[in-house]
Amino acid sequence: MLISWELLKDFIDVGVSPEEAAERLTLSGAEVEGLRRTAGAMRGVVTARIASLAKHPTQDRLAVARLDAGDRRNPLCITSAVNMKQGDLVFYAPPGSVLPDGTELGMRDFFGVDSAGMMLSAEELGLPDVDSPDGLLILPPDTPAGVPAEALYHLGDTVLDVSVTPNRGDLLSLLGLARELKGLFPDATLRTPAWMAPLKQEEDWTERFGAISLPDRGCLCYRLGLATGAKIGPSPLTARIDLSHMGMRPLTNAVDATNYVMLALGQPLHAFDLNTLPEREITVRAAREGERMTTLDDKERLLTERDMLITSGGTPIALAGVMGGKQTGIAEDTRTIVVESACFSPVRVGHTARRLGITSEAAFRFSRTVDPTLSGTALSAALSLLRDWCGADVSCRPLSAENALPTPKPVTLTRRKLSVYLSFDDMDGAQRILEGFGIARHGGTEDARTFLPPSWRPDVAIEEDLIEEVGRFRGYNDEPGRLPGEMPVRAEVGSPTSLAAALRSALVARGYTEVMTYSFLPDDFPARLHLPDEDLRAHPLTLANPISRDQIAMRTTLVPGLLMGLRTTLASGWRGAVRTFEQGRAFLRTAPDAAEHVEIDRVAGLAFNGTDPRTPWKGQEEDFYSVRADVEALLLGRGLTPRFVPGKEPFAHSGQTAEVRAVTPEGEKRIGWLARLKPALEQELDVTGPVCLFELDLAPLEELRKPSYRPGSPFPASLRDISMFVPAGRDQDEVAADVRGAAHEAGGNILETLRLFDVYAGKGVPDGFVSMAYSLNYRAPDRTLKDEEVESIHRKVRDALTRKGYNIR
């Protein structure tokens, strides 16, 4: 929020400098992020009257002006502007003066005629929106000549950039900040600007108009004022400069009047051309699903039933609290204006503004709550400006309608809690502080006093809010540090926390970097991942009040966050390898159309090779199998035996996707998946090389299964090899299980280890097969095995495998 110090002084006599006020505001929670002198480096610029005007002797496109700058020197000034005439007043920068951007002026020859400095446009004064950039800034005729520019029209203003937290919507105005300063500086005096003096409005409407209907309870109140005989044109120069300083572009006097009041009081207003309304009545209702309207920015908006509309004769003329409609805006030929001053539900307005991506000043304020009692005062102030700036007749009484308005609820402050939180128990002092912020006492006892928050402070609702107000005034920086009365008891670390730490250590040790991504995603992420309709992950929960259009749906998998992180990393210029992981929660419906959902804790990882040409380790990049080793390490570290079987994921490479299972004494359980991303999705990410991913449920990993130990056998082992042709599609784990089963049937439990040491496919191997060679280690725990016994058992193993269909070599 940009605050003009000159305008702020119309609302409060605070008696301190802008720097002192900024420091006090920052320390109390309303951080002032910047302080800007609007005149910049300007020095020596003055007002001057064009005493005479003639054409340049040789250049038709140039004019020679003799100026009266009040110093009797009457300098000559050359200009190419065409919008001035003799007698006009302008800003003049003589030789030796400095413009706001630091440019120093001097004498300059223009085709044989010397120009002493220059006459200035609004753009050269750093105010491009205040006037046309193609001509000089012509000043009002009553402007005195020879006066320093920074002394006029608030050119020498100071602007405070105040960062307002979402709960303090009351600070989004000059009035709100004046009230805050009054609380922080008790000796300050609040005052009412002259232009806000109450209007005398006793006449009935001179224009025929029907009723105001509020069937939608999201509209708390609605007031409509009438201004007739208006003449549309530019606003007064000071008002245009003030608006520009506070971040708003001046448009016309009618629109500027509503914006000026909004900046001053915090109440958004909207002006309609009465003669463009479809019917002379106003209804505030919910939009119909799929209804459309075109807003002032010339964009067609598709609406939902959660949006709120201002309608006339059933036709939408504005998005309530967000933006007006195109057809009813103020135009050059507008003569009769109706001004809307209303209060809308912050939840409804915020939802519509975020869903449609409209960042209007009105929506910004309504979504943070506007004082519902302010609409009448703001309407009167706006009509006063329309009278003064547009010459309009504003003597008619406003029309109004109301639903139930919220009422502040009393809050009790106790001496005990005040002392506990702030080490301060002066209840009289606390009462003086609270009353300075407009929070009046409303009864209670000496040690438990009740206060009634004002209508503009809905954020004050519980005792801790009152304590915060006292603490803000007294200053947190001066509070001494204190230890708790009792030292905290050391608590046991819970299983989820221990698991998260263990997984984090394991993955960091294997070269991964932990990231944290949003739990909210664009609602089209299931389509981007090609998730089919029968997949529960394709039906995310959606937020009722999303932060933005890109954060509407709750994630059903951690994959999109990792992929978006990779894309952002590569877009920043990173060319090296990327290994990231995240531990977080996924949100899944219990059925595609169910309202109920479950929350599942998961860990997911991503590995990408990068294209850094400096790395010497070619041929050893990440691939499906290196990431499989990482997953295997995670499971083994938790005492689980991993098993990988071919799987399918809609977004994964069909030949490099595995289902991750954990083998335990209780049985085998699927706990996640491992895959390489589809090449088509890799292209969408604009990456070259494989992107490998995994995602595991954390619940099966919570129990740390300690390994069981047994004494090593003192007897020697007997080694045997076996080689066979295996169908190419068969999983290695299945083959190994068949070998172990055959060995168990042949000789009990004397097969100690089994190791795959060779895989070959090519010349000499039948089509559709692959050669696998295993090393079998036989050992008995109680004796030395004889060669004959080992050969017999090994022969039975070969025979059993042959019966299972393997071709033993």
C-alpha positions in Angstrom: 0.0 0.0 0.0 1.5 3.3 -1.1 0.7 6.2 1.3 1.0 9.9 0.5 2.4 11.7 3.5 0.8 15.0 2.3 -2.6 13.4 2.1 -2.1 11.6 5.4 -1.6 14.9 7.1 -5.2 15.8 6.1 -6.4 13.0 8.4 -4.0 13.4 11.3 -1.7 15.9 12.9 1.0 13.5 14.2 3.9 16.0 14.8 6.6 13.6 13.6 8.6 13.2 10.4 7.8 10.5 7.8 11.0 8.7 8.9 9.9 8.6 12.5 6.4 7.4 11.6 7.8 4.7 9.3 10.1 3.4 12.1 7.3 3.3 14.6 4.9 1.6 12.2 7.5 -1.1 11.3 8.2 -1.9 14.9 4.5 -2.3 15.6 3.9 -4.7 12.8 2.9 -2.6 9.8 6.2 -2.8 8.1 7.2 0.2 5.9 9.3 -1.4 3.1 10.4 1.9 1.5 10.3 5.6 1.8 10.4 7.6 -1.5 10.8 11.3 -2.1 8.6 11.9 -5.1 10.6 14.9 -6.3 13.7 12.7 -6.6 16.8 14.7 -7.4 14.7 17.7 -8.7 16.3 21.1 -7.9 15.7 24.5 -9.3 12.5 23.8 -11.3 10.0 26.7 -11.1 6.7 27.7 -12.5 6.7 30.2 -15.5 4.2 32.0 -17.6 4.5 32.0 -21.4 4.8 35.7 -22.0 5.1 35.4 -25.8 5.2 32.7 -28.4 6.6 32.7 -31.9 7.8 30.3 -34.6 11.4 29.4 -34.9 13.1 31.4 -37.6 14.1 28.3 -39.7 12.3 25.3 -38.2 8.5 25.2 -38.6 8.1 22.3 -36.1 9.8 24.4 -33.3 8.4 27.3 -31.3 10.3 30.0 -29.3 8.7 30.9 -26.0 9.7 33.9 -23.9 9.0 33.0 -20.3 8.1 35.0 -17.2 9.6 33.1 -14.3 9.2 35.9 -11.8 12.9 36.9 -11.8 12.7 39.5 -14.6 15.2 37.7 -16.8 12.5 36.5 -19.3 14.6 33.6 -20.8 13.9 32.1 -24.2 13.0 28.5 -24.4 12.7 26.3 -27.5 10.0 23.5 -27.7 8.5 21.2 -30.2 5.2 20.9 -28.1 2.0 22.2 -29.7 -0.4 22.2 -26.8 0.6 25.5 -25.3 -0.4 29.2 -26.0 0.5 32.6 -24.8 -0.4 33.1 -21.2 -0.2 29.4 -20.2 1.6 28.4 -17.1 4.2 25.6 -17.2 7.0 24.1 -15.2 10.3 25.5 -16.3 13.8 24.0 -15.7 16.4 26.8 -16.1 20.1 26.3 -16.8 21.7 24.7 -13.7 18.5 23.0 -12.5 18.1 19.2 -12.1 15.2 17.0 -13.2 13.8 14.3 -10.9 15.8 11.6 -12.7 19.1 13.5 -12.1 19.4 15.2 -15.6 21.1 18.6 -15.3 19.9 21.4 -17.7 22.0 24.0 -19.5 22.0 26.2 -22.6 21.5 24.5 -25.9 21.6 25.8 -29.5 18.6 24.9 -31.7 19.4 25.9 -35.3 20.9 29.2 -34.4 18.6 30.1 -31.4 19.8 29.4 -27.8 17.4 27.7 -25.5 17.8 28.5 -21.8 16.8 25.1 -20.2 13.4 23.6 -21.1 9.7 23.6 -20.3 8.6 20.3 -18.9 6.1 17.6 -19.7 4.5 15.3 -17.0 6.8 12.5 -18.1 9.9 14.6 -17.6 8.6 15.3 -14.0 8.4 11.5 -13.4 4.6 11.5 -13.7 3.8 10.0 -17.1 0.2 9.1 -16.2 -0.8 12.5 -15.0 -1.0 14.1 -18.5 -0.3 13.4 -22.2 3.4 12.6 -22.8 3.3 14.4 -26.1 2.9 17.9 -24.7 3.8 20.2 -21.9 2.1 19.9 -18.5 -0.2 23.0 -18.5 -0.8 24.3 -15.0 -4.0 25.8 -13.6 -4.4 29.5 -14.5 -4.2 30.6 -10.8 -0.7 29.1 -10.4 1.8 31.9 -9.4 4.9 32.3 -11.5 8.4 31.8 -10.1 7.4 29.3 -7.4 9.6 26.2 -6.8 7.9 23.2 -8.3 8.2 20.9 -5.3 6.1 23.4 -3.2 3.1 23.0 -5.5 0.6 20.2 -6.2 2.3 17.8 -3.8 5.2 17.3 -6.2 7.5 17.3 -3.2 5.6 14.5 -1.4 6.9 11.6 0.5 5.4 8.2 -0.2 5.5 5.3 2.3 5.3 1.8 1.0 3.5 -0.1 3.8 3.3 -3.9 3.8 -0.1 -4.7 5.2 -0.7 -8.2 6.6 -3.9 -10.0 5.5 -5.7 -9.6 8.8 -5.3 -5.8 8.8 -7.5 -4.7 5.9 -8.3 -1.5 7.9 -4.7 -0.3 7.1 -5.4 -0.2 3.4 -6.4 3.5 3.5 -5.2 6.9 4.6 -7.9 6.9 7.3 -6.8 3.4 8.6 -3.2 4.4 8.8 -4.1 7.7 10.5 -6.0 5.6 13.2 -3.0 3.4 13.6 -0.7 6.4 14.0 -3.1 7.9 16.6 -2.8 4.7 18.6 1.0 4.7 18.3 1.4 8.5 19.0 -1.2 9.3 21.7 -0.6 13.1 21.4 -1.6 13.0 17.7 -4.9 14.5 16.6 -7.3 13.0 14.1 -9.1 15.3 11.8 -11.6 15.2 8.9 -10.6 16.7 5.5 -12.7 19.6 4.3 -13.8 17.7 1.2 -15.4 15.0 3.4 -17.9 17.4 5.0 -21.4 15.8 5.1 -23.6 16.6 2.1 -27.1 18.1 2.4 -29.2 15.5 0.5 -32.9 16.0 1.1 -34.5 15.7 -2.3 -36.1 12.6 -3.9 -34.4 11.2 -6.9 -35.0 13.2 -10.0 -34.4 10.1 -12.1 -36.9 7.2 -12.2 -35.3 4.2 -10.4 -36.7 1.0 -9.0 -35.7 -1.1 -6.0 -32.4 -2.5 -4.8 -32.7 -6.2 -4.1 -30.1 -8.3 -2.2 -31.1 -12.0 -2.5 -27.5 -13.0 -2.1 -26.5 -12.8 1.6 -22.9 -12.3 0.5 -23.8 -8.6 0.0 -24.1 -7.1 3.4 -25.2 -3.7 2.3 -25.7 -1.7 -0.9 -26.0 2.0 -1.3 -26.6 4.0 -4.5 -26.0 7.8 -4.9 -27.1 9.9 -7.8 -25.1 12.7 -9.6 -26.7 14.6 -12.5 -25.4 17.1 -15.0 -21.8 15.8 -14.7 -19.2 17.0 -17.2 -16.5 14.3 -17.8 -12.9 15.5 -18.1 -9.6 15.4 -16.3 -9.4 15.7 -12.5 -7.7 18.6 -10.8 -4.0 18.4 -11.2 -3.3 17.9 -7.5 -5.7 14.9 -7.4 -4.1 13.4 -10.5 -0.6 13.7 -9.0 -1.8 12.3 -5.6 -3.4 9.3 -7.4 -0.2 8.7 -9.4 1.9 8.8 -6.2 -0.3 6.2 -4.6 0.0 3.8 -7.5 -3.2 4.5 -9.4 -3.5 5.8 -13.0 -5.7 8.9 -13.4 -8.6 8.3 -15.9 -11.5 10.8 -15.7 -12.8 13.0 -13.0 -15.7 10.7 -12.2 -13.6 7.5 -12.0 -10.8 9.3 -10.2 -13.3 10.5 -7.5 -14.2 6.9 -6.7 -10.6 5.8 -6.6 -9.6 8.8 -4.5 -12.2 8.0 -1.9 -11.2 4.3 -1.9 -7.5 5.3 -1.2 -8.6 7.7 1.5 -11.2 5.6 3.4 -10.6 2.1 2.2 -14.2 1.6 0.8 -14.2 0.5 -2.9 -16.7 2.4 -5.0 -18.0 2.0 -8.5 -19.6 4.5 -10.9 -22.2 3.5 -13.5 -23.6 5.5 -16.4 -27.3 5.5 -15.4 -28.4 5.6 -19.1 -26.5 2.4 -20.0 -28.2 0.3 -17.3 -30.4 -2.4 -18.9 -33.2 -1.6 -16.4 -33.4 1.1 -13.7 -33.0 -1.4 -10.8 -30.2 -3.2 -9.1 -30.2 -6.9 -7.9 -27.2 -8.5 -6.2 -27.4 -12.3 -6.8 -25.3 -15.4 -7.3 -24.1 -16.1 -10.8 -25.6 -19.1 -12.6 -23.2 -21.9 -13.4 -21.7 -21.2 -16.9 -23.0 -17.6 -17.0 -20.8 -15.2 -18.9 -20.0 -11.4 -18.7 -17.5 -9.0 -20.2 -15.6 -6.9 -17.6 -14.0 -3.5 -17.9 -10.8 -4.9 -19.2 -12.6 -6.3 -22.2 -12.3 -9.9 -21.2 -15.2 -12.4 -21.2 -15.5 -14.2 -17.9 -17.0 -17.6 -17.4 -18.7 -17.7 -14.0 -19.7 -20.2 -11.4 -22.5 -20.2 -8.8 -20.0 -19.1 -6.1 -19.4 -15.8 -7.9 -21.6 -12.8 -7.0 -23.0 -10.4 -9.6 -24.5 -6.9 -9.7 -27.3 -7.1 -12.2 -29.8 -4.8 -13.8 -32.9 -6.2 -15.4 -31.3 -9.7 -14.9 -28.2 -8.7 -17.0 -24.8 -8.7 -15.2 -23.3 -5.2 -15.0 -20.4 -5.9 -12.5 -18.6 -8.7 -10.7 -19.5 -7.8 -7.1 -16.4 -6.4 -5.3 -14.1 -7.3 -8.2 -14.6 -5.4 -11.4 -17.3 -3.5 -13.3 -18.8 -4.5 -16.6 -17.8 -3.0 -19.9 -21.2 -1.8 -21.1 -22.0 0.4 -18.1 -18.7 2.3 -17.6 -18.2 6.0 -17.5 -17.7 7.6 -21.0 -17.0 11.1 -22.3 -20.7 11.7 -23.0 -21.9 10.5 -19.6 -24.0 13.0 -17.8 -25.9 11.0 -15.2 -23.9 8.9 -12.8 -25.0 6.4 -10.1 -22.3 5.6 -7.5 -22.3 2.2 -5.8 -21.0 1.9 -2.3 -21.4 -1.6 -0.9 -19.9 -4.2 1.4 -19.4 -7.8 0.2 -18.3 -11.1 1.8 -14.5 -11.3 1.8 -14.6 -15.0 1.2 -16.8 -14.7 -1.9 -14.9 -11.8 -3.4 -11.5 -13.4 -2.7 -12.6 -16.7 -4.3 -13.8 -15.0 -7.5 -10.7 -12.7 -7.8 -8.3 -15.6 -7.4 -10.2 -18.0 -9.7 -10.4 -15.4 -12.5 -6.9 -14.0 -11.9 -8.2 -10.4 -11.3 -6.0 -8.3 -9.1 -8.1 -5.2 -8.8 -7.7 -2.7 -5.9 -11.4 -3.3 -4.9 -11.0 -7.1 -4.7 -7.7 -6.7 -2.7 -9.6 -4.7 -0.1 -12.8 -6.6 0.0 -11.0 -9.9 0.4 -9.3 -8.5 3.5 -12.6 -7.2 5.0 -14.0 -3.7 4.6 -15.7 -1.9 7.5 -19.4 -2.4 6.8 -20.3 0.9 8.5 -18.2 2.9 6.1 -20.3 2.7 3.0 -22.5 5.7 3.7 -19.6 8.0 4.6 -17.6 6.9 1.5 -20.6 7.5 -0.8 -21.1 11.0 0.6 -17.4 11.8 0.1 -17.5 10.5 -3.5 -20.6 12.6 -4.3 -18.8 15.7 -2.9 -15.9 15.2 -5.2 -18.3 14.6 -8.2 -19.8 18.0 -7.3 -16.5 19.7 -7.0 -14.7 18.0 -9.9 -17.5 17.4 -12.4 -19.9 20.2 -11.5 -22.7 17.6 -10.8 -25.8 18.1 -8.8 -25.7 15.7 -5.8 -28.6 16.8 -3.7 -30.7 13.6 -4.0 -30.9 11.2 -1.0 -29.0 7.8 -1.6 -31.0 4.6 -2.0 -30.0 1.7 0.2 -30.6 -1.9 1.2 -29.1 -4.1 3.8 -28.8 -7.7 4.9 -27.6 -8.6 8.4 -24.4 -6.6 9.2 -21.8 -8.2 11.5 -21.5 -6.7 15.0 -18.4 -6.6 17.1 -18.3 -8.9 20.1 -16.9 -7.9 23.5 -13.5 -9.3 24.5 -12.2 -9.6 28.0 -8.7 -8.8 29.1 -7.4 -10.3 32.4 -4.6 -9.0 34.5 -3.2 -12.6 34.9 -2.8 -13.2 31.1 -1.5 -9.8 30.5 1.2 -10.4 33.1 2.0 -13.9 31.8 2.5 -12.8 28.2 4.1 -9.3 28.6 5.3 -9.1 32.2 3.1 -6.1 32.4 0.1 -5.9 34.7 -0.9 -2.2 34.6 -4.6 -2.5 33.6 -5.1 1.3 33.5 -2.1 1.6 31.2 -3.4 -1.2 29.0 -6.8 0.4 28.8 -5.3 3.7 27.7 -3.3 1.9 24.9 -6.4 0.0 23.7 -8.5 3.1 23.7 -5.9 4.8 21.6 -6.4 2.2 18.9 -10.2 2.8 19.1 -10.9 -0.3 21.3 -13.2 1.1 24.0 -13.9 -0.3 27.4 -17.3 -2.1 27.7 -17.5 -3.0 31.4 -16.0 -5.8 33.5 -14.0 -5.6 36.7 -10.6 -4.1 37.6 -8.8 -7.4 36.9 -10.9 -8.6 34.0 -11.9 -5.7 31.8 -14.2 -6.1 28.8 -13.5 -4.1 25.6 -15.5 -3.7 22.4 -13.5 -3.6 19.2 -14.5 -1.0 16.6 -16.2 -2.1 13.4 -13.0 -1.6 11.4 -11.1 -4.2 13.6 -12.7 -7.6 13.0 -9.2 -9.1 13.7 -9.7 -8.4 17.4 -11.7 -11.4 18.6 -10.0 -13.1 21.6 -8.0 -12.0 24.6 -4.7 -12.7 23.0 -5.6 -10.1 20.3 -5.9 -7.4 23.0 -2.6 -8.4 24.5 -1.0 -8.1 21.1 -2.3 -4.6 20.8 -0.7 -3.7 24.1 2.5 -5.4 23.1 2.7 -3.7 19.8 2.4 -0.3 21.5 5.0 -1.0 24.2 7.4 -2.5 21.7 8.6 -6.1 21.6 12.3 -5.0 21.3 12.2 -3.7 24.8 10.9 -6.8 26.4 13.6 -8.7 28.4 14.3 -12.3 27.5 12.9 -14.8 30.0 13.4 -18.5 30.5 10.3 -20.6 31.2 9.4 -21.2 34.8 10.0 -24.9 34.5 12.4 -26.5 32.2 10.7 -28.6 29.5 10.6 -32.4 30.0 12.5 -34.2 27.3 10.0 -36.2 25.2 10.5 -39.3 23.2 10.9 -38.8 19.4 7.9 -40.2 17.7 8.1 -42.9 15.0 7.1 -40.7 12.1 9.8 -38.2 13.0 12.4 -40.9 13.5 11.5 -42.4 10.1 11.7 -39.1 8.4 15.2 -38.4 9.8 16.4 -41.9 8.9 15.2 -41.6 5.3 16.6 -38.1 5.0 20.0 -39.3 6.2 20.0 -42.2 3.8 19.0 -40.2 0.7 21.3 -37.3 1.5 24.2 -39.8 1.9 23.3 -41.2 -1.6 23.6 -37.7 -3.2 19.9 -36.5 -3.0 18.8 -33.0 -2.0 15.6 -32.5 0.0 13.0 -30.1 -1.5 9.7 -28.9 -0.2 6.9 -28.2 -2.8 3.4 -27.0 -2.5 0.6 -29.5 -1.7 -1.6 -27.5 -4.1 -1.4 -28.0 -7.8 -3.1 -26.9 -11.0 -6.3 -28.8 -11.5 -5.1 -30.2 -14.8 -2.2 -32.1 -13.4 -3.9 -35.5 -13.7 -4.3 -34.9 -17.5 -0.6 -33.9 -17.8 0.4 -37.2 -16.1 -2.1 -39.1 -18.4 -3.8 -40.5 -15.3 -6.9 -42.6 -16.4 -10.3 -41.9 -15.0 -10.4 -45.1 -13.0 -7.2 -44.1 -11.2 -8.0 -42.4 -7.8 -5.1 -40.1 -8.4 -7.1 -38.6 -11.3 -9.7 -37.2 -9.0 -8.1 -34.7 -6.6 -9.8 -32.7 -3.9 -10.2 -29.1 -4.9 -9.9 -26.1 -2.6 -13.0 -24.0 -1.8 -10.8 -20.9 -1.6 -7.6 -21.4 -3.6 -4.6 -19.2 -3.4 -4.3 -18.9 -7.2 -5.3 -20.7 -10.4 -2.1 -22.8 -10.2 -2.9 -24.0 -6.7 -6.5 -25.3 -6.8 -6.2 -29.1 -6.4 -4.6 -31.1 -3.5 -1.9 -33.4 -4.8 -2.6 -37.1 -5.1 1.1 -37.9 -5.8 4.4 -36.1 -5.0 5.5 -36.5 -8.6 4.2 -33.1 -10.1 6.1 -31.1 -7.4 9.4 -32.8 -8.2 8.9 -32.4 -11.9 8.0 -28.7 -11.6 11.1 -28.3 -9.4 13.2 -29.9 -12.1 11.7 -27.6 -14.7 12.4 -24.5 -12.6 15.9 -25.6 -11.9 16.7 -26.1 -15.6 15.0 -22.8 -16.6 17.4 -21.0 -14.2 20.4 -22.2 -16.2 21.4 -25.3 -14.2 23.0 -27.9 -16.5 24.4 -30.4 -14.0 22.8 -33.5 -12.6 19.7 -33.2 -10.4 18.8 -35.6 -7.5 16.0 -34.4 -5.3 13.6 -36.0 -2.9 10.6 -34.9 -0.8 8.7 -36.4 2.1 5.1 -35.2 2.2 1.5 -36.1 2.2 -0.8 -37.1 -0.7 -4.5 -36.7 -0.5 -6.7 -39.4 -2.1 -10.4 -39.7 -2.4 -11.8 -43.1 -1.2 -13.7 -43.3 -4.5 -13.6 -41.2 -7.7 -16.8 -39.2 -6.6 -16.5 -39.6 -2.9 -16.2 -36.6 -0.5 -14.3 -38.6 2.0 -10.5 -38.9 1.6 -7.4 -40.4 3.1 -4.1 -38.7 3.7 -1.0 -40.9 3.0 2.6 -40.0 4.0 5.0 -40.7 1.2 8.6 -40.2 0.1 9.4 -39.6 -3.5 12.7 -39.0 -5.4 13.8 -37.8 -8.8 17.1 -38.3 -10.6 18.3 -36.6 -13.8 21.7 -36.8 -15.5 22.0 -33.2 -16.7 24.1 -32.1 -19.6 27.2 -30.7 -17.9 30.0 -31.2 -20.5 32.7 -30.7 -17.7 32.0 -34.0 -15.9 34.5 -36.7 -16.9 32.4 -39.6 -15.7 30.7 -40.5 -19.0 29.0 -43.9 -19.1 28.2 -43.9 -15.4 25.1 -41.6 -15.4 21.9 -42.2 -13.6 19.6 -44.8 -15.0 16.7 -47.0 -13.9 19.0 -49.4 -12.2 21.0 -46.9 -10.2 17.8 -45.4 -8.8 16.6 -48.9 -8.1 19.7 -49.4 -6.0 18.8 -46.2 -4.0 15.3 -47.6 -3.3 16.7 -51.0 -2.4 19.1 -49.3 0.1 16.1 -47.5 1.7 14.2 -50.7 2.3 17.2 -52.7 3.5 18.0 -49.9 5.9 14.5 -50.5 7.5 15.1 -54.2 7.7 12.9 -55.0 4.7 13.7 -57.3 1.8 12.9 -55.5 -1.5 11.4 -57.1 -4.5 10.9 -55.5 -7.9 8.3 -56.8 -10.3 7.3 -55.3 -13.7 4.7 -52.6 -13.3 2.7 -50.0 -15.1 2.3 -46.3 -14.5 0.4 -44.0 -16.9 3.3 -41.5 -17.0 6.1 -44.0 -17.1 8.2 -45.7 -19.7 6.6 -49.0 -20.4 9.8 -51.0 -20.4 11.3 -49.4 -17.3 8.6 -49.4 -14.7 8.6 -51.6 -11.6 6.3 -52.2 -8.7 8.2 -52.0 -5.4 7.3 -54.7 -2.9 8.6 -55.4 0.6 9.1 -59.0 1.6 8.5 -59.6 5.3 7.9 -62.7 7.5 4.2 -61.7 7.4 4.1 -61.7 3.6 4.7 -59.6 0.6 3.2 -56.1 0.3 3.3 -53.4 -2.5 4.7 -50.2 -1.1 5.3 -48.1 -4.2 6.8 -47.9 -7.6 9.9 -47.0 -9.5 10.0 -45.8 -13.1 11.6 -43.8 -15.9 9.4 -40.9 -17.1 7.8 -41.3 -20.6 10.0 -39.7 -23.3 7.0 -37.6 -24.4 6.8 -36.1 -20.9 10.6 -35.6 -20.9 10.2 -33.5 -24.0 7.5 -31.4 -22.4 10.0 -30.7 -19.6 12.6 -29.8 -22.3 15.1 -32.2 -20.9 17.5 -34.5 -22.7 18.2 -37.8 -21.0 16.2 -40.0 -18.7 14.3 -38.7 -15.7 13.9 -41.5 -13.1 11.4 -41.4 -10.3 10.2 -43.4 -7.3 7.4 -43.0 -4.7 7.0 -45.1 -1.6 4.4 -45.2 1.2 5.9 -44.5 4.6 3.6 -46.6 6.7 5.2 -49.9 5.9 8.7 -48.4 6.7 7.8 -47.1 10.1 8.7 -50.2 12.0 12.4 -50.7 12.1 13.0 -54.5 11.7 16.3 -55.4 13.3 18.2 -58.2 11.6 18.5 -61.6 13.3 22.0 -63.0 13.8 23.2 -66.6 13.9 26.7 -68.1 14.4 28.7 -68.6 11.2 29.2 -72.2 10.2 32.8 -73.4 10.8 32.5 -75.9 7.9 33.6 -75.1 4.4 31.3 -74.2 1.6 30.9 -75.9 -1.8 30.4 -73.7 -4.8 28.5 -74.7 -7.9 27.4 -72.8 -11.0 24.3 -73.2 -13.1 23.6 -71.6 -16.5 20.3 -71.7 -18.3 18.2 -70.1 -21.1 15.3 -68.1 -19.6 12.4 -66.5 -21.5 13.3 -62.9 -22.1 10.3 -61.4 -20.3 10.8 -63.3 -17.1 11.8 -61.3 -14.0 15.1 -62.2 -12.4 13.5 -62.4 -8.9 11.1 -65.1 -10.2 14.0 -67.1 -11.6 16.0 -66.8 -8.4 12.9 -67.9 -6.4 12.6 -71.0 -8.6 16.3 -71.8 -8.0 15.9 -71.5 -4.2 12.7 -73.6 -4.3 14.4 -76.3 -6.2 17.4 -76.3 -3.9 15.1 -76.5 -0.8 13.3 -79.5 -2.2 16.5 -81.2 -3.1 18.5 -80.7 0.0 16.7 -78.9 2.8 18.4 -75.6 3.9 21.9 -76.1 2.8 21.8 -73.5 0.0 23.4 -70.6 1.8 23.6 -67.9 -0.9 22.6 -67.4 -4.5 24.2 -64.8 -6.8 23.5 -63.9 -10.4 26.9 -63.3 -12.0 26.2 -63.2 -15.8 23.4 -62.2 -18.2 23.9 -62.6 -21.9 21.7 -62.3 -25.0 23.1 -62.5 -28.5 24.9 -65.0 -30.7 24.3 -68.6 -29.6 21.2 -67.7 -27.5 17.8 -68.6 -29.0 15.5 -65.8 -30.0 13.2 -64.7 -27.2 15.6 -66.1 -24.5 18.4 -64.7 -22.4 21.2 -66.6 -20.8 21.5 -66.3 -17.0 24.3 -67.8 -14.9 24.1 -68.2 -11.1 26.6 -69.1 -8.4 25.2 -71.4 -5.7 26.9 -71.6 -2.3 26.1 -74.9 -0.4 27.0 -75.1 3.3 25.8 -77.3 6.1 25.7 -75.8 9.7 26.8 -79.1 11.4 29.2 -80.9 9.1 31.4 -80.8 6.0 29.5 -81.6 2.9 30.9 -84.4 0.7 31.3 -83.9 -3.0 29.0 -86.7 -3.8 26.3 -85.2 -1.6 26.7 -81.8 -3.2 26.7 -83.2 -6.7 23.5 -85.2 -6.0 21.7 -82.2 -4.6 22.9 -79.9 -7.5 21.8 -82.5 -10.1 18.3 -82.6 -8.5 18.2 -78.8 -8.7 19.0 -78.9 -12.4 16.4 -81.6 -13.0 13.8 -79.6 -11.0 14.5 -76.5 -13.1 14.3 -78.4 -16.3 10.8 -79.7 -15.3 9.8 -76.0 -14.7 10.7 -75.3 -18.3 14.2 -73.9 -18.1 16.8 -75.0 -20.7 19.9 -75.9 -18.7 23.1 -75.4 -20.5 
